């Protein structure tokens, strides 16, 4: 929710600061630049501090970033984006560390997908609440309120720490260089993890391009009101929530992770191809149908991916492998939205830019198909 708070009111923030709305891609790029490094460090930090304590620190960093983003100056917003990214990155390695200890292998895709519903649920909340906060209180207070939510969440999980952080090791002395290098070395030394890292890099380009620019596309290209555009983003995120659960169940029971991700990439390409054909006169129901499919695919892939990373990781190294692969994921996010913004500015159309997402979807299909012998089925 914190990450998407600025993109969901980007047109209003652009008017208030005099910054073109296409630059929201640069903001998202800064968030994920910080997240790329902090996620790689997350595996070691989990061992030292425990997953719950690390998550509390991440929420506090995120709240600080939102406070800085409420200052209407590009430099403050840039620093705020880095704080949000620093808090965003280590959360997934922390949660993977907890889940891999307790989940049977045949249920990994479903359980990890259920956990990952938190991401699009946060998007739903941002799409529904932040535009309303902006109308009632102004965009700056909207940022501060979301920051307050983060602090309340950090405090509320304190009672869980004694039980869930029992395996922390206070003798671990994190080395910045080793903590950055070792997860990448682990991923690079296992071919399956390398392939999964490349797949996540490409999926990340599509996911953040969708969530970063959808409100702006509907507001500027199709003439929707800001609240209606935010609601459409919420619907897209809700589709991602449901799809993460469905894809996880299907991966465990039918396809296996690799083939499931191929199906998702194919559906993503089909929905992206439809985006340039929408105009202000298009009935909303048709656009909503495409956005639901786009959200289900561009947002719904993560749980299946993370479960397969945990499966392929050496024993006891799930959080380190997750952090290493997420470094590649966040690099995709770092590259994707800024490139999407450049494409939109040059093509003078967000719809045509969405059609370009066919390219990463096709590369995902090629990567997974050529390595299909690696993906086992884990059926119940």
N, C-alpha and C positions, 0 to 999 in steps of 0.2 A: 504493500500500500504506500509506504514511504517513497519508494523509488518512482512510482507512477504518479505521485501527487503533482509534480510540476508538469509533466506531459499532458495531464488531463485538463489543465487550465492554461496550456501554453499560449493560446491566442490572447487571453486576457493579460498574462504576464508580458507577452511581447508588446502589447499596446502600452503597458505601464512603464516598461523599461526602454522602449525604442529599439529592441532587438528583434530581428526577423524571426518568425516562428520556425523557420527551417533550421535555425540554430539549436533547437531542442535536441537534435541528433548529437551535437557537440557536448551538450550537458550529459546525455546518456552515455556517451563515449567516456567522459571523465569518471562517471560513476563506476563503469566497468573496468576502467584502467586501474582504479584502486582495488576493485573487487578481484581482478585477475591476480594481483599480488597477494592480497589478504587471504584468498581462498587457498593458495598454495601453502601459505604459512599456517593455515588452519589445522592441518593434521598434527603438527608438532604442538601447537597451542592446546589442542584437545588433550593430549597426553599430560601436559604440564598443569593445566588449570581445571580440566574437567569440562564436559560438554555443556552443562547448564551454566556454569560461571562464565564460560566463553560467550555463550549466547546472550547473557545479561550485558556483558560489555559491548557486544555488537549492537544491541538495542540502544544503549546509551550513546554510542558513536553516531547512530542513525538519527537520533533525536537532535544531537548537536548540529548535524548537517542540515536538517530541516530548519532549525532556527537561523542558521547562516543564509539559507536560501530565501528566507523571508525578507532579507535586506535587499532592496531593489537596486543592486549594483552588480555588474557582470563578474567582478573579481570575487565578491562575497559568495555569489551563487556557484562559481567554479570551485572554491574551497569547500563549500557545502556539499557539492557533488562528490568530492573526494572523501569526505567524512561518511557520507551515505554508502559509498562503495566499500570503504574500509569495514563498515559494519555488516554489509550485505554478504561479503565473500565467505567468511568462515562458518556461516550458519549451516550450510549443507554438509560439509565434512563432519560437523558436530553431530548432526542428526543421523548421518550414515553410521557413525561410530556407535550410537545407541541402538539402532535398529538391527545391524548385522549380528549383534550379540544375542538377539532374542527371537529372530524370525527364521522359521524353517526355509530351506532353499526353495522348495516348491511353491512358497507363498511370497517370495521376495518381490516380484514385479507388482503384485497387488498391494502389498503393504507399503512399499516405497511410493507407489502411485498415490495411495491414500495420503501419505505424509506430504507429498508434493502438491496436493490440492490447496495447501496454504498459500501458495504463490498466486494462482488465479483468484482465490477468494479475496486476497488482498487487492487484486485488481478490480474485482467487483465492488468492494467497499470504496475504493478510490473513485471509480466511475459514478457510483450513486451518491456518495456523500460529499466529495470535495467540491463539485460544482454547486451544490446546495450551500455549503459553507461559504463559498465565494460570493454567492448572491446575498446571503444574509449578513456576512461579516467582512467580506473582502478577501482577496487571495492570500494576503500575508497571514491573517488570522487562521485561514484554512491550514497553512503550513504548520503554524504553531500548535493547532489542535491535534494534527496527526503526530507531531513530535511528542505531545503529552500522552497520546495513546501508547507510543513506544515505551515511555518511561513507566507507565502503569503496568504494561506487560512485563517489563524487566523486573519490577518489584514483585509481581504476583507469582513468578515461578521460583522465588527464593526457597519456599518450603520443600521443593523437589530436589534440591541440591544434595542433601545428605545421602539420599538413596541412589541417585543416578550418577553422581560423580565419585562413587566409591573407588573407582579404578584409576583415579588421577595419580600422577607420580610427581611429587614435589621435588624429587631429585633430578628430574629432567631439566637440563639447562639449554634452552633453545639457542641455536646458532643461526643468525639471520641468513648467512650464505647457505649453510646446509639445509635449513628449513625451506629455502627457495629452490635449491638445486635437486635435493633428493626426491621429492615427489615427481618432478619432471623426468628424472632419470628412471624412476620406477615405471612410469607410463611408457617411456621410450624403449625400455628393455623388454616389454611384452607386446607382441604384435596385436593381439586382440584389444589391448588398452589403447594402442596407437590408433587403431581404426575407429574405436569408439570416441576418442578425443577429436578426430577429424569430423566424424558425424555430428558431434555436439557443436563444434565450431560452426558448421553450416546451418544446423537447426537454430542456433542462437541468432544468426543473422536474420532469419525469417521471423522469429518470435518477437524480438525487440523492434524490428521494423514495423511489425503490425501494431504493437501496443504503443509505440512512441508516436506514430503519425496518424493513427486512426481518427482521433478526435479532430485533428487539424484537417484531414481529408474530408470528413463529413461537414465540418464547419466552413471551410474555404471553397472546396470544389463543389459540394452538393447543397450548400446553403442551409444546413441544419442549425437549429439553435444549440447553444453550448450544452444545456442540460440534456437535450435529446441525444446529442453526440456522446455525452458521458454515459448515458443509459445504454447506448449501443455498445460502447466499450465494455460495460458491465455484462451485457449479454454474451459478448465474445469471450470474456474471462470465465463466465459461468459455464460456457460450452467446454472450455479447457478443464474446469473442475470435473465435470461429468466424464469427459473423455479420458482423463488420466486414470480414473477408476476403471472404465471400460477397457481401455487398452491394456492396463495391467492385468485384468482378469483374462482377457483374450490371450495375452502373451503366456500366462501360466498354464492355460487350459488348451489352447489351440495351436498357436503359431510358433511360440518361442520368441525371444526378444528381437533377434535380428530380422526375422521375417515380419514381425509386427511393425518394426520401425520402417521397413520398406513399404508396407501398406500405408502407413501414416504419411510418408514422403510423397507417394503417388497421389493421395487425396489432397495433400497440400498444393501440389502443382495444378491440379484441376481447379481448385477454388481460387488460387492466385490468378489464373488465366481469365477468370470472369470479371475481375475488378475493373478493368478499363472500360467496360461496357455500361457502367452505371452512370446515370445523369440525374439532375435534380428532378426530372419527371418520372424516374423509375419508381414503381410502387415499392414502398418500404419493405413489404413482405419478402420480395425477391432478394433484396440486399441483405435482410436479416438471415435468410437461409444460407447465403454464401458466407456471411460473417460467422455464423454458427459452425460451419464446416471449417472455415479458416482458423477459428479459435480452437476447435477440437484437434486440429493437426499442428499448427504452429505453436500452440501453447501446451498441447496434451502429451508430448513425447517424453517429458523429463523423467517421470517415474520409471518407465521401462528402461530407459538409458541408465539411470543410477543403479537400478537393481542389477543390471548386467555388469556394470563396473564393479560392484561389490562382489559378484560371483567370480569375476575374472581376477580380482586382486589376490595376492598371496595372503595366507592366513594371518590375521592380526593387522593387516595393512589397509583395511577398507577406507579409513578416514584419509590416509596418505594418498591412496590411489584416487579417491574422490577429489581431494584437493588438487592433485596433479591434472586430472582430466578437466576439472572446472577451470583451471588456468587457460586451457584451450577454448573452453566454452565462452569465458568472459572476453577472450581475445576476439572471438566472433562478434560478440556484442559491441566491443570497442570499435570494430571495423564497420559493422553493418549499418547502424542508424546514421552515422555521418555520410557514408556512401549513398544511402537511400536519400538523404536530404539533398546531396549534390545532384543525384539523378532527377529528383522532383523539380529542383530549381532549373535544370537544363531542359527537361522534357515539358515543363510547365503543366505537369499533371501528376498527382499522387497516384491515380489509378494506374497509369502506365508504369510507374515505379513499382507498384505492387505486382504487376505482371512479371517483372524481372525476377521475382522470387522463384520462378520456375527453374532458374539456373542452379541455385543451391540445392533445390529439391532433386533435380536430376543427378547432381553429383553424389548426393546421399544414396540414391538408388544404385548408382554405379559402384560405390565403395562397398556397400553391403552385399550386393549381388556377387561381386568378384570374390568375396570372402565368406560366402554363405556356408561353407563346410565347417566354419568355426562356431556357429550359433546352435547350441544344443536346445532341445525342447525340455522344459521342466514342467511337465503336466501333472496335475493333481490326480 
